[in-house]
């Protein structure tokens, strides 16, 4: 698996293993991988799938994030200005909220 590549003058703020929920038919299905938060973008790469990033969202395209929970699971959903949503869950969910807040992304 290729290592995550930073752009020139880009700084990694945080990363961790999480699951991204993507729509598959009528339901959303979790895809396990790694999230990368930099001072310029939020990226996600699904494990076991070679190739390009599965999510590469520049900070200026992020409207904000919301937090919800079901039982013991915390979901962090990133909302784009285009109306796209990316829902994540996993152990670093609380850290993800902190990283986004650190970058000035507002909680919706």
Helices and strands as residue ranges (DSSP letters): E 12-24, E 27-38, E 41-46, E 55-58, G 59-61, E 62-70, E 73-80, E 85-89, H 93-102
